[in-house]
Amino acid sequence: MDVGFTGTQNGMSIDQSVTLHHLLHEFNPNRVRHGMCVGADKQFHDICRSMGLYIIGHPGITSRGTVWNRADCDVDEIEPELPFLDRNTVIAQECDILIATPEQIDEQVRSGTWSTIRRAWKFYKPVFIIYPNGIVEERHGA
């Protein structure tokens, strides 16, 4: 199983982090992938590294080709740099399931996390949304 991840650059709440750890143990993925940003991506990375999981990094760049908000992550495999929205699409396409830790409870229009969730739904991927209070909701798209 290949687990994709998306989360807020402001980082996960403690409840999100605890629930994420439990989900990863439950899913026992062969590989995980994330966007290599500061905040939740880095927290996810550190949890996965502590579990000995194989990690694929998907670095993002701005539309002008500059690096922004990249975290220092020792990944096992790195994908080519892509503009953020394109990078999010690749993560959504390549995973079997997506885990998301949004900062907000309600879906947001201008949010990279929610954008990645919507992209996963378009590819008919199950999405496990871990809300800030640690509650998980499994949602499927159209």
N, C-alpha and C positions, 0 to 999 in steps of 0.2 A: 504494500500500500504506500502511496505517495501522498503526503499531507502538505498542503500549502498553508501559508499563514499570512494574515494581514492584520495590522493594528495601528493604533494612533502613535504619532511621533511623541506625544506627551507621556507615553508609557502606560503600562497596565496598572490597574488597582491590585491590591494584595489579593482580593477575592478572585479576580480574573486570573492571576498568576497561579493560585492554588488549584483552581478548576482546570486550567490549561494543563498543569502537570498531571492531574488525574486522567484527563482525556488522552494525553499522549501515552500514558501507561495502558489505558484501555485499548487504544487503536494499535499500539505496537508497530509503528510504521517502519518500512524498509528505508525510506528516504523522507526528508522534509525539505521544504524550500521556503525562502522568505526574501524580502526586498532589501535587506542590508541597511535599513535606515536606523537612526537613533530612536530611542524609545522602545516601543513594544517589540519591534523586530529584534533588537539587541537582547532584550529580556528573553524572548523566545529562543534566540540563538544560544544563549547561555544555559537555559534549561535543557535544550536538545544536546548540547555539548556535554553537559554533566551526565546525561543518559547514554552517551556513546552513540548517538544517532548520526547517520550520514547526512550531511547538510549541503544543500545546493543554494548558492547565493545568486540573486538577480539584482545587480546594481542598477539604480536608476540615475538618470541625468535630466537636467532641465531641457526644455525645447531648444534652448540656445547651446546645448551640449556641455553645460558646466555641472560639476559635481556639487551636490547640496544635501546636507543632513546625512551623509554616509557614516555608518558606524564601523568600527574596527572589528571585523568578524573573520575568524580563521575557518573558512569554509573548506569542504572537501572538493567541491567543484564550483566553478564560477561561470555563469552565463555572460554573454556579451552585454555591455551597457546599452540600455534603451531608454527613450523618454518614459517618464513615470507611467503614463496611462498605457503605453504599449507593454511595458514591463509587467504591469498589473494583469493585463490580458494574458500574457504568457504564463504567469503563475496560475491563473484561473484555468487555462487550457491544460496545463501539464499535471495538475494534481488530480488525485482521485476524490479527495474531499478537501474542503477549505475550512480552516478554523479562523475566526475573526474576533478581535477584541476591540470593538469600537468604544470611543469615549462617551458617545451619546446612546440613549435608549432608543430614540426615534431615528428613522432613516434620514440621512442628510444628503442633499444634492451635491454640495461642493466638499466632498470628503474622499480622500484616496482610499480609506478603508471601505466605505460604503460603495465606492465605485468598483472595487475589486469584488465585493460581495455580489453586486449586480452582474458583473461579468461572469462570475462562476455560475450564477443562475441561468444565464444565457446558454451556457454549455451543459446545463442539466446536472450540475454537480451539487451534492449535498453540502450545505453550509451550516456549520455549528457556530452560532453566535454566542459568545460569552459576554454577557452584559456586565457593567461595572460592579454590580452586586454579586457576581459570580454565578448567576443563574444562566443555564445553557438552553438555547432554543435551536432545534434543528429545523432549518427551513430549506425548501426546494423552490427553484425558480420555474419559470414557464418552460 
